[in-house]
Amino acid sequence: MMLSWKQLILLSFIGCLRGELLLQGPVFIREPSNSIFPVGSEDKKITLNCEARGNPSPHYRWQLNGSDINLNMEYRYKLNGGNLVVINPNRNWDTGSYQCFATNSLGTIVSREAKLQFAYLENFKTKMRSTVSVREGQGVVLLCGPPPHSGELSYAWIFNEYPSFVEEDSRRFVSQETGHLYIAKVEPSDVGNYTCVVTSTVTNARVLGSPTPLVLRSDGVMGEYEPKIEVQFPETLPAAKGATVKLECFALGNPVPQINWRRSDGLPFSSKIKLRKFNGVLEIPNFQQEDTGSYECIAENSRGRNVARGRLTYYAKPHWIQLIKDVEIAVEDSLFWECRASGKPKPSYRWLKNGEALVLEERIQIENGALTISNLNVTDSGMFQCIAENKHGLVYSSAELKVVASAPDFSKTPMKKLIQVQVGSMVSLDCKPRASPKPLCSWKKGDMIIQENERISFLKDGGLKIANVTKADVGTYTCTAENQFGKANGTTHLVVTEPTRITLAPSNMDVSVGESVILPCQVQHDPLLDIMFTWYFNGALTDFKKDGSHFEKVGGSSSGDLMIRNIQLKHSGKYVCMVQTGVDSVSSAADLIVRGSPGPPENVKARTPFSVGWQTATTVPEVIDGKTHTATVVELNPWVEYEFRVVASNKIGGGEPSLPSEKVRTEEAVPEVPPSEVSGGGGSRSELVITWDPVPEELQNGEGFGYVVAFRPLGVTNWIQTVVTSPDTPRYVFRNESIMPFSLYEVKVGVYNNKGEGPFSPVTTVFSAEEEPTIAPSQVSANSLSSSEIEVSWNTIPWKLSNGHLLGYEVRYWNNGEEESSSKVKVAGNETSARLRGLKSNLAYYTAVRAYNSAGAGPFSTTVNATTKKTPPSQPPGNVVWNATDTKVLLNWEQVKATENESEVTGYKVFYRTSSQNNVQVLNTNKTSAELLLPIKEDYIIEVKATTDGGDGASSEQIRIPRITNMDARGSTSAISNVHAVSSYIPVVFFIVNALW
């Protein structure tokens, strides 16, 4: 596609504006939400929120039910920023769906729909209600028939006079679905007037119907009959994910029926399900897909039973799995934008551009929610929105498409100034200017145009690859990039060096203790390169300062010989000499055997068969003379097996002990020692958990040993007792619905065996189990910290100490809509944030939080999401060049450019330490140079990394800067790393280094 000069000038102008002003399309910060306005409220206006950021600042308009609102009607509407203020709202005019439109020069976006409803409750008609006449024992239904209204209602009934309300029990039931009063079996005490009371839960307005008299007929008492279910839930009831579902069931009958519930598939109810109002209401909080199915209400009395069935189905509004994001694409390229949402039923998709339905044509297509635009042009730029919807709701995802056109430009992605490679290797020269559309690249070496051959090939991204490099390839290479908007050049200088070779390598040696030996390591290397020798002993780096009494480097500039003085046995092992230059490294290994007299054995251990130990027994008589052959051993434990040994002694001393006697068990006795560490607490709701340390076998004193557990609520006189028959059991759990959560009990634990009961432990106090939290954490937010970490924060839930101890919070998180395979982390109760680590980069994660204690976990919060940052650049800072004096080090390096799927570089970190210390210091900078004020009195180790929102990038090669004696030093990671006066090639080296600056 060829563009006119006018279009080119316009593109240039737009490019300048974008660069200078950082133009940005509208992005919603706040959107309107569904509202209910109480009719009769003292507040005479309602505000629907709408706020968007963008540059230029957006302006706003609103629609009601798809038609533009006339904001010139100032007595009806007012625009406050982007917020719409409706003055004196009227339910006849203002009810409906509202949408906000935010527009600036880059395009328009549309907010989600927000419904405005009006809550009202009119009075009952004043006509009298007919008398209801029934027999005693018969069931009856009194109808309420609420007046005209809007908004949720609650119902109650007055019996005779206010404030005497009908109390619900197994015989009387008020339906919150119909408002009717149901009496299963009428008794004489039920005779009187009944008045239905209707309350608006929104406005709190309350109205009363006319009284309905209930009288007994005089023609006898109603006989017994089987249950008749009058209140039941629909055959099919859709339930929303996360909603609280309430199913009502009530039956008339004589005797009064008992109500029970079950799942038709036989599965047990989950612990979250509650039965309320004497089993008349089944409540399922936080409804999930596993709660779907058929439920049965069984009404039963002595005359029979009846069953009502209904099926709960699951639905979920659309929820984003993959959002669209702002993109910048070159003209003539293609766009593929995909948005995905979960929901039940499965959502469908449609697209908007600048607030209007996207017009499809041959090059603009939508398939399975994905938008494709081929052969892009500048007019395709704008604000796009993907809408996912099902019959229960819809969600919007917004992003900006920028179609750009520009000539090639190397200022942001410069080519490397110098590249060093080794003879025989392969090298790639990058050429990646910014340009839209992608430019065509051509190469020159000096003034000669480069053609492809068996060694030289052009890469798809514009780069040049040279295989099997030779000395003839040295020179300056120029890349020319060109598209229809212009062209630009970039250059790099290629230096080719000879490979490093070890000419004299260390060899295996066999020496004696005390000798001194030299392990040779001499090399031949390219004169342009400086070398560094490193020795490893048994895999560990040799520290010449720490081991200076034995190890020393000897030899000239091309030698790294290792001398070992006064060699010891500990010096036996494998020695590796490693030689490193800026472009390659080589190594050679040798085994050194040291011979000498053996040293002392190590890890000497002593063992005895009597590891428990023999003890001196107390006897009667206490002193046993040489003529006595029997004695009674006393102060032993009952019912314990013992072995005995006897030692004879004379005036010289004791002799060897005898062999052990046969094992003898003492007789049984009543236990004398109660269990220790009596405590308890925790467990599930309606439980009292009591724990203790079991009594050891040697203190049980006989067979049939067990425990007597006694407990009572604090302040109550009588003890409740139970028996635990297992001597090894360390706990007892008492379960009863009457146990109040986190209430104090006095407990004690006694002992018994076949001989009788022993003592109780001291009385201690224990709390019953807590009640699990019932409130979800609020104000949950997620913030991406890096390419692998997200921080989730929330507000603590209201919690009283009388409710127990809040142990902490559980944070659940997942991606790609795979909520079933979510992970979780837990934090302590006083924490209000958690870090999710080890995440994948550039991916949306969803998270929800719930509180937990020893009784269980509470409901989850609303789900929030955050997208991890892109990964940091894999390219390290290259060509690090340094210049050192005795007081400072000057550093320069090449700029790191992030690829499209990497985080943008925001600055650099310089890590430095002395070679003798591990304590690393860090300098932050947003330049490609740094000045370190360091006293160069010993060697320094320096590395450079790029910094991004996604974390630190790859590290440059380690630079070792030697201590300065009487001259300055210079170097680089690619040209040189040290400069010494002994080198005859110093002028050449300095010429290359200075060329870099």
Steps between C-alpha positions, in 0.01 A plus 500: 500500500647840398422802721468858376727780620209641700460170681873480564502854646199411716673184621812699584290753690316224691834333580634827643189552706517147636865535587458843662165463675480122555149476355278236654149384415229501770517235773223471760598549864141484628185376327133529597346217701143382554308728739168494683343838589258497794184688399427761763864540599604837638792502254361649179776389267697190404855484358620241247882484502722519192867599488767429238863594458661588171704763317338728390253485788180324388159664472180312582147429383230267633226280357178375660352185344714556188408867442723803569412699812449873437743651751368849415194420716674643808190464719511121436868414454842630599846377390754505785828406333385179334239422769132534405283662767125432458302777673160417659502140367164377370419129465288559188777684309833393647470122539723307260855420385767772498833503315787749510708588191855641548665661195826671411689551173613133496154348526197412710423229756164395646443409866312195621122535527365610837132454587318768704193367683260664745394336825149577624225339703135615470226452764265202519145551379280577798221246435427253780610137471259209534493284812682166465313214675679167560468193719740438787783280371459619142782687313449849364671754271442874556579702187694829515479639144754786517408840347676644190874533565851489356802362685542209740244448779492322833185365666367454855154452659341669801274289724213713637689819597843655435766416615385139543659329195437140397792290621613242242555140611444152363122578485502856359696631202520838319623470141741774390418406139119546510449679830225250601459361852475119523364319810553124473237409762263760651461501878245694713770748603534604132155667493533876442581771242805470269657799323768474231794743544706579186837681526719632217859391567621799296294789640404336835144618432238279669130453415229290670217312330145467631452243780386147407284342777562128566222308683430134583207315352261331739443181299771293663877444506703410191643149507859407426619517137822468306722802418406733217793713377374857442835683475748365249771629270476495117571185297801681351672792672804672341757617759789740443859417590579636847134575587321391818217265401201445731249218438171507694289195591201473737211254531156491659407187689371339819714414697735792412739367230874490547705651213827342378724559197730292280669498161334274245839359395568383856807719549540652848444872556814711515583654838406851379130409454273624784148398599294788645148569630450149642625343174253707295783673313810341340773764455801450267752786531762573232328283239747309277472253212536201736179614677288444188261206490161382616394567861213334687287627787335216700198581718407212733262419785346184642235498224745503209753701309521728198797611288564819298787515252676774314821541304760771555691599186818706486570812302787749500536842344793540258839532670814597311771239446695697240472878456611696198797735544622814325699419187718701265536349150661618180295588193442210258546246784212289637326508838377196692316592821341231715284539808368205699249480785352221710134479595197277493348487248810552284530870407477640147715791382462826310736790434472880508725761346480849650169412668329368185448144374804400296424494128625178341654487154726267304812591701317535836364170636378363835517128577435337841542839666838567336542812283726492193587807291738450207696764305466762775483869416509812716120538499471168687642670811253556781346365819368144476280308746428129516166414664434151640136435591250235594142537616614578855733790427785641296854629552716744303873494423654814348830568322653741251628407153777730373593450138837670451709601199863615539836499328778276641669641813802355684493750794307265731656174376861585406730235355795378709808718452742208531460123473786263578494138379743215470642355178286209377190599698160634383384859558168682450487876444165649610317769300171583676400864446154617594291533183142463384454306281791260542795625290711320241863469615818491291864471616842639404847419625687824464385620155430153359147361477471163677349208306380171649729197456575169674633687809291820501119506529235768562265440795124554487518771767750701289815367666813358337649158590861404423607137549859371543639851560850578368744788548386632160158577650643779722355841411211745531152373406215736405130405497267718289131469593236646266121516467267730304542776763880522501824324582775495767844345556667325792859372533699252707869408503594130494827389666618138444741339748700176510377225738668456836702175540668340801862431399617347829228328705516359856563125521416232759753491787582269795682686784578463870390718792723804548617535140440808281373457144404715198197420284567671164232683299639703206308627195529649155237776441407782268699815587181710484353307789591507867483173689406394851612179673278330760573180695242263645578235763246215526239722332547802733662829392850534649532796738865611484458745790344247735738217401806719438724289724469210253377639163666763278469597131837521322612567141471784248206670324417192292554260788274402787723239667387391847763440771402289804742535792536253790233276350269311742268197478201733474638635171433169318241534227411644159646833384351690202666799331244721321616769255248768399508781242231735377390254232591147612617279785706178523588271790720203591489266801748283693478263799744551788569208742665584835647213705587497871435325835130449588317759712268431795172310429185714496140453616593249771182376670446289816200264535351311794215246511366670816413830336216562748739448791499290819389663824596425859202339681380575856495179708390367836731455678674806366853361575554141382795310648702232327308211656153621382364345183153667478363857519168676438506780240258782592373833352422340162208591270195266492438280197845556342745234380845524663838330452762488781879468517706450817849640562728356771755729667789480751740750653676542168186586303207369296521206265329429169117496505319167463304408192144646499233301684181379338241775448259536794179714500380676816135462607214732388379802698255791466661766270656788692599746224241695293584615145703820465465799265118492505383762249291523185313738271454526125298252298189551288187693593298352789803305631694501827849353450690380811863382475763356735834321501431125538630334817808285418462124536732480802260727695170328402538251791289223344281368220175661385651850516294792368392860559199672660432832319290752695385844380240767572421852373667768712266588788300175485511268804452151351774317305439307179714186498602247234751215483785458247613136504821523293812578709678654196218744409609865548165677440122494528250696287150577633253597226163663571297770318441674835868589539542874446803608295814598694348456847701401811481150652667357809662165426694231689623154405529206743640147471378148581594135452366160611601578859291818521497876429801724554523879542382775264730760350465859625200684351584717201295715266457433127314690230249320280549511125474833329249595232658537157508855360178609329626815328725525195795746498421831329698743283698217340750618240782343300813677378766358269852544643711324236488229237454233769341676802160652581411663831143448626365727776171529687328650804475287813157356576317626813596257777429490873720310745180344635465322163836324544838543340523599136790285377550674168400535139512263204576649158392286205628578150480358149541590132334427165164449667622174657348576839473129578881462498569808710791539742493663841716667760421574864602796718458577871192677636668838540619505139306692236708410196672204339748455218433242233837376374619272223236622251523493122582826325256722307197300615174601670455341845171499691489493878255496791554514878323343796559498874543181701533383859520163670133429413543546126501761227251777424361613163732621226519866408416630156754395237760754384774462242840635402734424212864418569761714328688387194829320565813713538731518198710192428767716333764611753667842485778449245844640438554625856798738493679631812762759586644500853712738708603460861175666619227414251380273221325628185273249326329503158289230334266445208127564532279195554190485280205287605325283243125525449427230759738647761460786750630840396832604653459773766861525615807305607654358817875484557599228753849532648705345780860443593636160401560414867142569614156366414316817605368640168409868460263632233492825302181589305512716187282579199802557276737261321793625707592526867768647722600305813700686763710204614844494658666246267722345765391147422328313216132580427242272338231687300186389312229703320133409457207673331200577726135473392153478651532124451821475706871511434630384161792275418836592652795619300819301521686545830769766481804477727666840550849457652624720782688807380865552597650789306302531176149518359340195343242443231314202361182346363319167505545459126837662430713482816445442870842606635787708365855439622820692421680183395287454184663611178152533348379782728486767223281274285270423793461865595423588138209252494365605839514869421312431178212382717483828688 
